[in-house]
Amino acid sequence: MSNSIQCPACKFEIDGDSLYCDQCGSQILVCSVCGRPGKGKRCMFDGKELVIPTGSNQPSATVHITQPAAAAPAPAAAPAPKPAASAPAAAASGKLRLTAKNGGAVVDAADGDVLGRTKGNFAGVLGKFSHISGSHCKVLIVNGAWSIMDLGSTNGTFYNGAKLNANAAVPVSNNGVVKLADVEFTVSFEQAEEGTSRI
């Protein structure tokens, strides 16, 4: 894990590999020479240009600018009542499947599983996504419905375009879109199977 840094805009302590401050939303830029974070176009210490941190732009936002897909299931409030009716049958005997829209990962999560870059059963699957936090979110069954709960992640957890509050479980429905930082996943309910692939 990287060390923490101070957001130049709001002075809040955030993960050192963050591209945006999870408190004020400011983009984090660093000096091209000394590597210190700063505001504006030039470093206040040596006057060199401020740039996006190197090494953080592998799976960058350009890969996932396909956000029109989030507009299709746009009713962020409307899907919430539906999962309770359609999810319980799948929740009782199956798993919540999250399939990355770019085809790069499939996660078959059980009730209580933590999803993160370094923590939980899926670190091997999610470790390649540098913007996902170490412990990003949790999958749970609440009142018989599959739900997602953000665990205070740096770059946020989103459901159908709406950012989730930390530690508040939100029901999800079949074909909904869960976004961990900049990685979009489609939700489906799967029966537990032997040899389910976790790419």
C-alpha positions as CSV (number, residue, x, y, z in Angstrom):
1,M,0.0,0.0,0.0
2,S,1.2,3.5,-0.7
3,N,1.8,6.1,2.0
4,S,-0.8,8.7,2.7
5,I,-0.6,12.3,1.4
6,Q,-2.3,15.5,2.2
7,C,-4.8,16.9,-0.3
8,P,-3.5,20.3,-1.5
9,A,-7.0,21.7,-1.7
10,C,-8.7,20.6,1.6
11,K,-5.6,19.3,3.5
12,F,-7.3,16.0,4.3
13,E,-5.1,12.9,4.6
14,I,-5.8,10.5,1.7
15,D,-4.1,7.4,0.2
16,G,-0.9,8.2,-1.6
17,D,-2.1,6.5,-4.9
18,S,-5.4,8.5,-5.1
19,L,-6.1,10.4,-8.2
20,Y,-8.9,12.4,-6.6
21,C,-9.5,13.5,-3.0
22,D,-12.3,11.4,-1.4
23,Q,-13.3,14.4,0.7
24,C,-13.4,17.4,-1.7
25,G,-13.2,15.6,-5.1
26,S,-10.1,17.6,-6.2
27,Q,-7.8,16.0,-8.8
28,I,-4.4,15.2,-7.3
29,L,-1.5,16.5,-9.3
30,V,2.2,16.0,-8.4
31,C,5.4,17.8,-9.3
32,S,7.1,16.2,-12.3
33,V,10.5,16.5,-10.6
34,C,10.1,16.2,-6.8
35,G,6.8,14.2,-6.8
36,R,5.1,16.4,-4.1
37,P,1.4,17.1,-4.5
38,G,0.4,20.6,-5.3
39,K,-2.3,23.0,-6.6
40,G,-2.4,24.9,-9.9
41,K,0.1,24.3,-12.7
42,R,3.5,24.6,-11.1
43,C,5.1,23.1,-8.0
44,M,5.4,25.7,-5.1
45,F,8.8,24.1,-4.1
46,D,10.7,24.1,-7.4
47,G,8.4,25.7,-10.0
48,K,8.2,22.6,-12.2
49,E,5.0,21.4,-13.9
50,L,2.3,19.5,-12.0
51,V,1.2,16.3,-13.7
52,I,-1.1,13.3,-13.1
53,P,0.9,10.8,-10.9
54,T,2.8,8.2,-13.0
55,G,1.9,4.6,-12.5
56,S,-1.7,5.6,-11.6
57,N,-3.0,5.8,-15.1
58,Q,-2.9,2.2,-16.2
59,P,-6.6,1.4,-16.1
60,S,-7.4,5.1,-16.4
61,A,-10.7,6.8,-16.9
62,T,-10.2,6.7,-20.6
63,V,-10.9,2.9,-20.5
64,H,-14.2,3.6,-18.8
65,I,-15.5,6.7,-20.5
66,T,-18.4,4.4,-21.5
67,Q,-20.6,6.2,-18.9
68,P,-23.6,6.5,-21.2
69,A,-24.3,2.9,-20.1
70,A,-24.9,4.3,-16.6
71,A,-27.6,6.6,-18.1
72,A,-29.7,3.6,-19.4
73,P,-30.5,2.3,-15.9
74,A,-30.6,6.0,-14.8
75,P,-33.4,5.8,-12.3
76,A,-31.2,5.6,-9.2
77,A,-34.1,5.6,-6.8
78,A,-36.5,3.5,-8.7
79,P,-34.4,0.2,-8.8
80,A,-34.1,0.1,-5.0
81,P,-37.6,-1.3,-4.3
82,K,-37.4,-4.0,-7.1
83,P,-34.4,-6.0,-5.7
84,A,-36.3,-7.0,-2.6
85,A,-38.9,-8.7,-4.8
86,S,-36.6,-10.3,-7.3
87,A,-33.4,-11.0,-5.4
88,P,-34.5,-13.2,-2.5
89,A,-34.8,-16.4,-4.5
90,A,-31.3,-15.9,-5.9
91,A,-29.9,-14.7,-2.6
92,A,-31.0,-17.8,-0.7
93,S,-29.0,-20.4,-2.8
94,G,-26.7,-18.5,-5.2
95,K,-24.1,-15.7,-5.4
96,L,-23.9,-12.1,-6.5
97,R,-22.0,-12.0,-9.8
98,L,-20.2,-8.8,-10.8
99,T,-18.9,-8.9,-14.4
100,A,-16.5,-6.1,-15.5
101,K,-17.9,-4.3,-18.5
102,N,-14.5,-4.5,-20.2
103,G,-14.5,-8.3,-19.7
104,G,-11.4,-8.1,-17.5
105,A,-12.8,-9.6,-14.3
106,V,-15.7,-11.8,-12.9
107,V,-16.4,-11.8,-9.2
108,D,-18.9,-14.4,-7.7
109,A,-19.4,-13.0,-4.2
110,A,-21.1,-14.6,-1.2
111,D,-22.9,-12.9,1.7
112,G,-20.3,-11.0,3.7
113,D,-17.5,-11.0,1.1
114,V,-15.2,-8.0,1.1
115,L,-14.1,-6.7,-2.4
116,G,-10.8,-4.9,-2.5
117,R,-7.4,-4.6,-4.2
118,T,-5.6,-6.1,-1.2
119,K,-8.2,-7.5,1.2
120,G,-10.9,-10.2,0.8
121,N,-11.2,-13.3,-1.4
122,F,-11.0,-11.3,-4.6
123,A,-7.7,-9.4,-4.2
124,G,-6.2,-11.6,-6.9
125,V,-9.0,-10.5,-9.3
126,L,-9.2,-6.9,-8.3
127,G,-5.5,-6.2,-7.5
128,K,-4.8,-5.1,-11.1
129,F,-7.2,-2.1,-10.8
130,S,-5.1,0.6,-9.1
131,H,-8.0,2.9,-8.3
132,I,-9.9,0.3,-6.2
133,S,-9.1,0.6,-2.5
134,G,-7.5,-2.1,-0.4
135,S,-10.9,-2.8,1.3
136,H,-13.3,-1.1,-1.1
137,C,-16.8,-2.5,-0.4
138,K,-18.7,-5.4,1.0
139,V,-21.4,-7.7,-0.5
140,L,-24.3,-8.6,1.9
141,I,-27.8,-9.9,2.0
142,V,-30.1,-7.5,3.8
143,N,-33.7,-8.4,4.4
144,G,-33.4,-11.1,1.8
145,A,-32.0,-8.8,-0.9
146,W,-28.4,-8.6,-2.3
147,S,-26.8,-5.3,-1.3
148,I,-23.5,-3.4,-1.7
149,M,-21.9,-1.4,1.2
150,D,-19.0,1.0,0.6
151,L,-16.3,0.6,3.2
152,G,-15.0,4.2,3.1
153,S,-13.1,3.7,-0.2
154,T,-10.9,6.5,-1.5
155,N,-12.4,6.7,-5.0
156,G,-16.0,5.7,-4.2
157,T,-18.6,3.0,-4.9
158,F,-21.5,3.8,-7.2
159,Y,-24.7,2.1,-8.0
160,N,-26.5,3.1,-11.2
161,G,-24.6,6.3,-11.3
162,A,-25.3,7.4,-7.6
163,K,-22.4,7.5,-5.2
164,L,-22.9,5.4,-2.0
165,N,-22.5,6.7,1.5
166,A,-19.8,4.8,3.5
167,N,-21.1,1.9,5.6
168,A,-24.7,2.1,4.3
169,A,-26.0,-1.0,2.5
170,V,-27.8,-0.3,-0.8
171,P,-29.9,-3.1,-2.5
172,V,-28.9,-4.0,-6.0
173,S,-31.0,-5.6,-8.8
174,N,-30.3,-7.8,-11.7
175,N,-28.6,-5.9,-14.6
176,G,-27.8,-3.0,-12.3
177,V,-24.4,-1.3,-12.7
178,V,-22.0,-1.2,-9.7
179,K,-18.9,0.9,-10.2
180,L,-15.8,0.5,-7.9
181,A,-13.7,3.7,-8.5
182,D,-13.4,3.7,-12.3
183,V,-14.3,0.0,-13.0
184,E,-17.9,-0.7,-14.0
185,F,-19.5,-4.1,-13.3
186,T,-22.9,-5.5,-14.3
187,V,-24.9,-7.3,-11.6
188,S,-26.4,-10.7,-12.0
189,F,-27.6,-13.4,-9.6
190,E,-25.9,-16.8,-10.1
191,Q,-26.6,-20.2,-8.7
192,A,-23.5,-21.5,-6.9
193,E,-21.6,-23.8,-9.2
194,E,-18.4,-25.8,-9.0
195,G,-15.5,-24.3,-10.8
196,T,-17.0,-20.8,-11.2
197,S,-14.3,-18.7,-12.9
198,R,-12.7,-15.9,-11.0
199,I,-10.4,-14.4,-13.7
